[in-house]
Amino acid sequence: MNIGLITGEYPPDHGGVGDFTDHLAHALASLGHHLHIITSSSPRSHPSHGTAANAPRLTRLTVHRAVEHWRFGCWSQVLRLARDLDLEILDIQYQAAAYDMHPAINLLPRSPRRPPVVVTFHDLKVPYLFPKAGPLRWWMVRTLAQRADGVIVTNREDERRLSGLKSPVSNLTHIPIGSNIPSCPPPGYDRAAERAHWGIGPDDLLLGYFGFLNESKGGEELIRALGLLVQRGLPAHLLKIGGRVGTSDPTNRVYADSVERLIADLGLQERVHWTGYVRPDEVSASLLATDVCVLPYRDGVSFRRGSLLACLAHGRAIVTTRPSVPLPEASDGKTMLLAEPRDPAAVAEAITHLASNPELRTRLEAGARALAPEFEWSSIARRTAGLLRRLAYGA
């Protein structure tokens, strides 16, 4: 198939949607499809050795930096390119922040001349319209889902919400995302040496947090939980793995600043270590050096979180928060340890329990490794290709 993937961000931009698109495109190209990435005319970030842009390029994959802006008029640019490239189907990688919070991408043209369009919803967060737009913002997201020829959701929460609409969504399919960081540390990796690099001794408790600082990810709860552990006399440290914020969402910078102020207010500067943007193999090395990965999402654990999937792929013991909908895979005490959202004391208690129970930690690590294959890119690509083929060829 000749497939077009539309994304508002793409490496070297720093962001989960861009990384997802890059990995999916490579996996689809490996199946023999021709991939065309349609994205912003110029990257928003300078090239960095810490992005997915370093993955081997394939001759079946072409990046078209052709969209000058994601405001009104962007669809004319996209469809013109789709005609020139004779694309058989388009797949929008949707997250409002990746399109500058503007609603234009949501206004999918009904033109019979366009190829079928699939929307992959990375979340259902609404775009910005104007102050007090209220329900109109959700209408924009709902309209995109209902106008599309097919919809992919990456998690059960969004599947439940879209399947419950009064006007049905066509071809609603749940396909998970995968980890953008494989478990592949640099050659000659030594865990003790990696920990020593950050000043962590063999008896210290190293907590890991991977991903951008974002309000929904519970960064403040994480820091307060660390403070409680230190007060209890535990030799706890935190390794913040990856960059502070992504390219697309400017609100992340404000929140990251507030988290850094909290670290200073609690006197934890010497307990928090920052890797900054690093290569994927260095991210892998850092994850493998941790004792516990702590992901206190305010909206509950979800498999739409790439940070969670990276921790699973590395077989880490995970402390996170209870999901907002039933998730059998998030088995408390088997695949991860669950605490109440927005409760630093509960997070600290779960970490303390895990630190004092080596058998539980071993069980959680094994559970994570067993769960990780469900989110492999080869499976994601095959399922995605199957849907795209049915919509493109009617078979």
C-alpha positions as CSV (number, residue, x, y, z in Angstrom):
1,M,0.0,0.0,0.0
2,N,1.0,3.6,-0.5
3,I,0.3,5.1,3.0
4,G,0.4,8.6,4.2
5,L,0.9,9.3,7.9
6,I,0.0,12.8,9.0
7,T,1.6,14.2,12.1
8,G,2.1,17.7,13.5
9,E,5.5,16.7,15.0
10,Y,8.2,14.4,13.8
11,P,11.9,13.8,14.8
12,P,14.0,15.8,15.5
13,D,10.9,17.3,17.3
14,H,10.7,15.8,20.8
15,G,7.3,14.2,21.5
16,G,5.6,10.9,21.9
17,V,3.4,11.3,18.8
18,G,6.4,12.0,16.6
19,D,8.3,9.1,18.0
20,F,5.3,6.8,17.6
21,T,4.9,7.8,14.0
22,D,8.5,7.1,13.2
23,H,8.4,3.7,14.8
24,L,5.1,2.8,13.2
25,A,6.3,3.9,9.8
26,H,9.4,1.8,10.0
27,A,7.4,-1.2,11.1
28,L,4.9,-0.8,8.2
29,A,7.7,-0.3,5.7
30,S,9.3,-3.5,6.9
31,L,6.1,-5.2,5.9
32,G,6.6,-4.0,2.4
33,H,4.4,-0.9,2.4
34,H,5.4,2.5,1.1
35,L,5.2,5.2,3.8
36,H,5.0,8.9,3.3
37,I,5.3,11.1,6.4
38,I,3.4,14.4,5.9
39,T,4.5,16.8,8.6
40,S,5.4,20.4,9.4
41,S,7.5,22.2,6.8
42,S,10.3,22.8,9.4
43,P,11.1,21.0,12.6
44,R,10.4,22.8,15.8
45,S,13.5,21.4,17.5
46,H,17.1,21.3,16.5
47,P,18.5,17.8,15.7
48,S,19.4,15.9,18.9
49,H,21.1,12.6,19.5
50,G,18.2,11.7,21.8
51,T,15.5,11.3,19.2
52,A,14.1,8.5,17.1
53,A,15.6,10.2,14.1
54,N,18.7,8.0,14.4
55,A,16.8,4.9,13.5
56,P,18.0,3.4,10.1
57,R,16.2,5.0,7.2
58,L,14.4,2.8,4.7
59,T,14.0,3.4,1.0
60,R,10.2,2.7,1.4
61,L,9.9,5.6,3.8
62,T,9.9,9.3,2.7
63,V,9.4,12.4,4.9
64,H,7.6,15.3,3.3
65,R,8.0,18.5,5.3
66,A,5.2,20.2,3.3
67,V,2.7,21.7,5.7
68,E,3.5,25.4,6.4
69,H,1.1,25.6,9.4
70,W,-1.7,23.6,11.0
71,R,-4.3,26.4,10.8
72,F,-7.1,26.7,8.3
73,G,-5.9,25.8,4.9
74,C,-3.7,22.9,6.1
75,W,-6.0,20.3,4.5
76,S,-5.6,21.8,1.1
77,Q,-1.8,21.3,1.4
78,V,-2.2,17.7,2.7
79,L,-4.7,16.7,0.0
80,R,-2.7,18.2,-2.8
81,L,0.3,16.2,-1.7
82,A,-1.8,13.1,-1.3
83,R,-3.0,13.4,-4.9
84,D,0.6,14.1,-6.2
85,L,1.9,11.0,-4.4
86,D,-1.2,8.9,-5.3
87,L,-1.7,7.9,-1.7
88,E,-4.2,5.1,-1.1
89,I,-5.0,6.0,2.5
90,L,-4.2,8.7,5.1
91,D,-3.8,8.1,8.8
92,I,-3.9,11.2,11.1
93,Q,-1.8,10.8,14.2
94,Y,-4.0,13.0,16.4
95,Q,-3.1,14.8,19.6
96,A,-4.3,18.4,19.9
97,A,-1.0,19.8,21.1
98,A,0.9,18.3,18.1
99,Y,-1.2,20.6,15.9
100,D,-0.7,23.7,18.0
101,M,-4.0,23.2,19.7
102,H,-5.7,24.6,16.6
103,P,-8.9,22.9,15.4
104,A,-8.3,23.0,11.6
105,I,-7.0,19.4,11.5
106,N,-10.3,18.3,13.1
107,L,-12.3,19.7,10.1
108,L,-11.8,16.7,7.9
109,P,-13.1,17.5,4.3
110,R,-15.9,15.4,3.0
111,S,-14.6,15.6,-0.6
112,P,-15.2,12.3,-2.5
113,R,-11.8,13.0,-4.2
114,R,-9.8,12.4,-1.1
115,P,-8.5,9.0,-0.1
116,P,-10.0,7.2,2.9
117,V,-8.8,8.8,6.2
118,V,-8.1,7.0,9.5
119,V,-7.6,8.9,12.7
120,T,-5.3,7.4,15.4
121,F,-6.3,9.1,18.6
122,H,-3.3,9.2,21.0
123,D,-5.7,10.9,23.5
124,L,-9.0,12.7,23.4
125,K,-7.8,16.0,24.7
126,V,-9.6,18.9,23.0
127,P,-8.1,21.7,20.9
128,Y,-8.2,25.4,21.9
129,L,-10.9,27.5,20.2
130,F,-11.5,30.6,22.2
131,P,-12.1,31.4,25.9
132,K,-15.2,29.6,27.3
133,A,-15.7,27.5,24.2
134,G,-16.8,24.7,26.5
135,P,-18.7,21.8,24.8
136,L,-17.8,23.1,21.4
137,R,-14.2,21.9,21.9
138,W,-15.3,18.3,22.5
139,W,-17.6,18.6,19.5
140,M,-14.5,19.2,17.3
141,V,-13.0,16.0,18.5
142,R,-16.2,14.1,18.2
143,T,-16.7,15.4,14.6
144,L,-13.3,14.3,13.5
145,A,-14.0,10.8,14.8
146,Q,-17.4,10.6,13.1
147,R,-16.2,12.0,9.8
148,A,-13.2,9.6,9.5
149,D,-13.5,6.4,7.6
150,G,-11.8,4.5,10.5
151,V,-10.7,5.3,14.0
152,I,-7.9,3.8,16.0
153,V,-7.8,4.3,19.7
154,T,-4.7,3.4,21.7
155,N,-6.3,2.6,25.1
156,R,-9.5,1.2,26.6
157,E,-10.5,4.5,28.2
158,D,-10.8,6.3,24.9
159,E,-12.4,3.2,23.3
160,R,-15.1,3.3,25.9
161,R,-15.8,7.0,25.4
162,L,-16.0,6.9,21.6
163,S,-18.1,3.7,21.5
164,G,-20.6,5.4,23.8
165,L,-21.4,8.3,21.5
166,K,-25.0,8.6,20.3
167,S,-23.8,8.9,16.7
168,P,-21.7,5.9,16.0
169,V,-18.0,6.0,15.0
170,S,-17.2,3.9,12.0
171,N,-14.6,1.1,12.2
172,L,-13.5,1.8,15.8
173,T,-10.5,-0.4,16.5
174,H,-8.2,-0.6,19.6
175,I,-4.6,-1.0,18.7
176,P,-2.0,-0.2,21.4
177,I,1.1,1.9,21.1
178,G,4.6,0.4,21.6
179,S,7.7,1.4,23.5
180,N,9.9,3.9,21.7
181,I,12.9,2.7,23.8
182,P,14.0,-0.9,23.3
183,S,15.9,-2.7,26.0
184,C,19.3,-2.2,24.4
185,P,21.9,-0.5,26.5
186,P,25.4,0.4,25.1
187,P,27.9,-2.4,24.6
188,G,29.7,-3.3,27.7
189,Y,26.9,-1.9,29.9
190,D,27.6,-2.3,33.7
191,R,24.7,-1.6,36.0
192,A,26.9,-0.8,39.0
193,A,29.0,1.6,37.0
194,E,25.9,3.3,35.6
195,R,24.6,3.8,39.1
196,A,27.9,5.1,40.3
197,H,27.9,7.7,37.5
198,W,24.9,9.3,39.3
199,G,26.4,8.9,42.7
200,I,24.2,5.9,43.6
201,G,25.6,3.2,45.9
202,P,24.7,-0.5,45.9
203,D,22.4,-0.1,48.9
204,D,20.7,3.1,47.7
205,L,17.1,3.0,46.4
206,L,17.0,4.4,42.9
207,L,13.6,5.5,41.7
208,G,13.2,6.1,38.0
209,Y,10.9,8.5,36.1
210,F,11.0,8.4,32.3
211,G,9.3,11.0,30.1
212,F,8.4,14.7,30.0
213,L,7.2,16.5,33.1
214,N,3.5,17.1,32.5
215,E,0.7,17.9,35.1
216,S,-1.2,14.7,34.2
217,K,1.8,12.6,35.0
218,G,2.0,13.5,38.6
219,G,5.4,15.0,38.9
220,E,4.6,16.9,42.1
221,E,3.3,13.8,43.7
222,L,6.5,12.0,42.8
223,I,8.7,14.7,44.4
224,R,6.5,14.8,47.5
225,A,6.7,11.0,47.8
226,L,10.5,11.2,47.5
227,G,10.5,13.7,50.3
228,L,8.5,11.4,52.5
229,L,10.9,8.5,51.8
230,V,13.8,10.7,52.8
231,Q,12.1,11.7,56.0
232,R,11.6,8.1,56.9
233,G,15.4,7.5,56.5
234,L,15.4,5.6,53.3
235,P,18.5,6.1,51.1
236,A,16.2,7.1,48.2
237,H,17.2,9.0,45.0
238,L,15.3,9.8,41.8
239,L,16.7,9.6,38.3
240,K,14.7,11.8,35.9
241,I,15.3,10.1,32.5
242,G,15.0,12.2,29.3
243,G,14.2,15.8,28.6
244,R,12.2,18.1,30.9
245,V,9.5,18.9,28.3
246,G,8.5,18.1,24.7
247,T,8.3,20.3,21.7
248,S,4.6,20.7,21.3
249,D,2.9,21.7,24.6
250,P,4.1,25.0,26.1
251,T,2.2,24.3,29.3
252,N,4.7,21.6,30.1
253,R,7.4,24.2,30.7
254,V,5.4,26.0,33.3
255,Y,4.7,22.8,35.1
256,A,8.3,21.7,34.9
257,D,9.3,24.9,36.5
258,S,6.9,24.3,39.4
259,V,8.3,20.8,39.9
260,E,11.8,22.2,40.1
261,R,10.7,24.8,42.6
262,L,9.2,22.0,44.7
263,I,12.4,20.1,44.7
264,A,14.2,23.2,46.0
265,D,11.6,23.9,48.6
266,L,11.9,20.3,50.0
267,G,15.7,20.4,49.9
268,L,15.9,17.5,47.5
269,Q,18.3,18.9,45.0
270,E,21.0,16.4,45.8
271,R,18.5,13.5,45.6
272,V,17.2,14.3,42.1
273,H,19.4,13.5,39.1
274,W,18.6,14.6,35.6
275,T,19.9,12.9,32.4
276,G,18.5,15.4,30.0
277,Y,18.0,14.3,26.4
278,V,20.2,11.3,25.7
279,R,20.4,8.6,23.0
280,P,17.9,5.7,23.2
281,D,20.6,3.3,24.3
282,E,21.5,5.7,27.2
283,V,17.9,5.9,28.2
284,S,17.9,2.1,28.2
285,A,21.0,2.1,30.4
286,S,19.4,4.5,32.9
287,L,16.1,2.5,33.1
288,L,18.0,-0.7,33.8
289,A,20.0,1.1,36.6
290,T,16.8,1.8,38.5
291,D,15.3,-0.3,41.3
292,V,11.7,1.0,40.9
293,C,10.0,3.0,38.2
294,V,7.5,5.4,39.7
295,L,4.7,6.8,37.4
296,P,2.0,8.5,39.5
297,Y,-0.3,9.5,36.7
298,R,-3.1,11.7,38.0
299,D,-5.7,10.2,35.6
300,G,-4.6,6.6,36.5
301,V,-2.4,4.2,34.7
302,S,-3.1,3.8,31.0
303,F,-1.4,1.9,28.2
304,R,-1.5,5.0,26.0
305,R,1.6,6.1,28.1
306,G,4.8,5.4,26.3
307,S,6.7,5.9,29.5
308,L,4.9,3.0,31.0
309,L,5.6,0.8,28.0
310,A,9.3,1.6,28.2
311,C,9.4,0.5,31.8
312,L,7.6,-2.8,30.9
313,A,10.0,-3.4,28.0
314,H,12.9,-3.1,30.5
315,G,11.4,-5.4,33.0
316,R,11.2,-2.8,35.8
317,A,9.2,-3.1,39.0
318,I,6.6,-0.3,38.6
319,V,4.7,1.7,41.1
320,T,1.8,3.6,39.4
321,T,-1.8,4.7,40.1
322,R,-5.1,2.9,39.8
323,P,-6.7,3.0,36.4
324,S,-9.8,5.0,35.7
325,V,-11.4,2.0,33.9
326,P,-10.8,-1.7,34.5
327,L,-7.5,-2.9,32.9
328,P,-6.9,-6.6,33.5
329,E,-3.3,-6.2,32.4
330,A,-2.7,-3.7,35.3
331,S,-2.7,-6.4,37.9
332,D,-1.9,-5.1,41.3
333,G,0.9,-7.0,42.8
334,K,1.6,-9.0,39.6
335,T,2.5,-6.7,36.8
336,M,2.7,-3.4,38.8
337,L,1.9,-2.0,42.2
338,L,-1.0,0.4,42.3
339,A,-1.6,3.4,44.6
340,E,-4.4,6.0,44.6
341,P,-4.0,8.9,42.2
342,R,-3.0,12.3,43.6
343,D,-1.8,10.8,46.9
344,P,1.9,11.2,47.6
345,A,1.7,9.3,50.9
346,A,0.1,6.3,49.1
347,V,2.8,6.3,46.5
348,A,5.5,6.5,49.2
349,E,3.9,3.7,51.1
350,A,3.9,1.5,48.0
351,I,7.6,2.2,47.3
352,T,8.5,1.5,50.9
353,H,6.6,-1.8,50.8
354,L,8.4,-2.8,47.6
355,A,11.8,-1.8,48.9
356,S,11.4,-4.0,51.9
357,N,10.1,-7.0,49.9
358,P,12.6,-8.4,47.4
359,E,10.3,-11.3,46.4
360,L,7.6,-8.8,45.4
361,R,10.1,-6.8,43.4
362,T,11.2,-9.9,41.6
363,R,7.6,-10.9,40.9
364,L,6.8,-7.4,39.5
365,E,9.8,-7.5,37.2
366,A,8.8,-10.9,35.9
367,G,5.2,-9.7,35.4
368,A,6.5,-6.6,33.4
369,R,8.6,-8.8,31.1
370,A,5.7,-11.1,30.5
371,L,3.3,-8.3,29.6
372,A,5.7,-6.4,27.4
373,P,5.3,-8.6,24.2
374,E,1.7,-7.5,23.9
375,F,3.0,-4.1,22.8
376,E,5.6,-5.1,20.2
377,W,5.8,-3.0,17.1
378,S,5.6,-5.9,14.7
379,S,2.2,-6.8,16.0
380,I,1.0,-3.2,16.1
381,A,2.1,-2.7,12.4
382,R,0.3,-5.9,11.3
383,R,-2.9,-4.9,13.0
384,T,-2.7,-1.3,11.6
385,A,-2.0,-2.5,8.1
386,G,-5.0,-4.9,8.3
387,L,-7.3,-2.0,9.0
388,L,-5.8,0.3,6.4
389,R,-6.0,-2.4,3.8
390,R,-9.7,-3.1,4.5
391,L,-10.5,0.6,4.2
392,A,-8.4,1.2,1.1
393,Y,-9.5,-1.8,-0.8
394,G,-12.9,-2.6,0.8
395,A,-11.6,-6.1,1.5
